[in-house]
Amino acid sequence: MSVLTNGTWVLVADSEKALFLRNETDAEDPHLVVVRQESQENPPDREQSANRPGRKSDGPQGHYSAVDDTDWHELAKERFAADLADILYKKAFRGDFKRLVIVADPGTLGVLRDELHMEVSDKIVGEVPKTLTNHPLDEVEKIVKESLKDS
């Protein structure tokens, strides 16, 4: 049985953008239509940090060690993946999709896997570890079809 059947949802995501797509045809000639779009503004960490890294006392000798500052940019990426997982859970719970393919860069894919509820994980029929968020839909269709051919 082919993976990209009629009605299968395809999430195309990176750490800042996501497209929720639905296949309107079959696996031989997929036609993906946009169901929903999500994005977040995530400026570089240097623009989000309020001050320079802190220092902490090493004890009574008067020595101080540098403390790593919080990487706000990286936290925002992880939070975005968690938000996507929440959206997918709500959609799965409502029965909006029965099958899901996730297309994301390896980092986002890893965070998503950790965040997905079993209600969503059980519906995953394929994964494509690629960044396709800036590709036109016709290219996404071809790449996803080709990547899932052996599944």
N, C-alpha and C positions, 0 to 999 in steps of 0.2 A: 504494500500500500504506500502510495506517495505521501510525503510529509505535508506538502503545501496544498492541501485540498481546499475546496470552496468553503469560505467562512473562516478559515484559519487566520488568526491575528498574527501580525509581525510587529514586534517592538524594535525599532531602529534607534539606538541611543548612544550617547557618549556622556561625558561627565557634566555637560551643560545644556544639551538639547535632546529631545526625544520626539519621535513620530510613532503614533499608534496607527497601524495600517491593518486593513482587512482584505483578504484575497477574494475578489468577486467572481473569479472564474475557476479554472482547475490548475493542477500542477504543471501540465504541459505548456500552458500559455498563461502564467499568472498575471493578474491585473490588480495591483494593490491600490487601494483608495485610502485617503487619510481619514481616520476616525477622530483623532485628537492630536494636538501638538502641545508640547511643554518645553519651556526653556527657563533658564535662570541667568541673571547677571552675576558673574563671578570674576571680579577684577583680580589682578595678580595680588599675591599676599602682601607685597610692599605697600600697596595702596589701601589695604584693609587693616594693617597693623597700626596701632595707636602710638607705639613708642619703641625704643630700641630694646633688645633683649635684656632681661633683668639679671641680677646677681644675688647670690645668697651667701650667707656667712658659713664658713666651714668650721666654726667653733671659736673658742676664746683667743686663738693665735692672731686673729685679725685678717685671715686669708678669706678671699671671696672667690667663688666659682661662678662662671656664666651659666645661665639657665636658658634652655631653648625656649624661644617664643612660640606661641601657638601658631600653627600654619592654618590660617583662616581659609585660604584658597582650597587646601586639601579637605578640610572639614566640610566646606560647602559642596564639594564634589560627592563626598560620601552621603551627605544629607540629601542631595538630589537623587541619588540612587535609592535611598530609603523612601523618598517621596514617590518615586516611580513604582516601587514595590507596593506601597499603600494603594496607589491608584489601581494597579493590576489586581490587588486583592478585592477591592470594592467591585470592580468590573466582573471578576470571576465569580464572586459571591452572588451577584445579580444574574449570572448566567449569560453575560454579554458575549462570552467566547467559550469554546470547548477545547480548542487547540491553540497553542502559542509557540511561535518561533522567536527567539531573542537574538538580535544582531547588535553587538556592541564591542567596543574595544576590550581587550583582555582585562584591563583594570576595572572598568565599569562592570563587566560581566561577572567578575569575581565578587565585587561588593553586592551586586544584585542577587547573586546566588545565596549569599549569606542572609540577605534581608527578606527573600521571598517566603511567603506563607505556604504551607503545604497545599492549600486550596489552589494556588497558582502553580507550584512546582509539579503537581500531578498532571497539569495540562500542557507542560512543555514537551513538544515533539521534536525540537531541533534547536541548535545553537550555532551561530556563525560568529567567530571571534574576529570581527573586522570593524573598522570605523567607516560607516557609510552615511553619516548624518548630512554630509554636504554634497552627496550625489543626487542627481535627478532620479525621480521614481522609476523611470524605465531602466536605468542602470541598476538600481537597487533590485528590481524584479529579476534581471538577468543574473546578477551576482548571487542572490539568495537561491534562485533556482539551481544554478550550477553548483553552489556549495552544498546544497541539500540532496543532490542527485544520488549520492551513495547511501543516504540515510534510509 
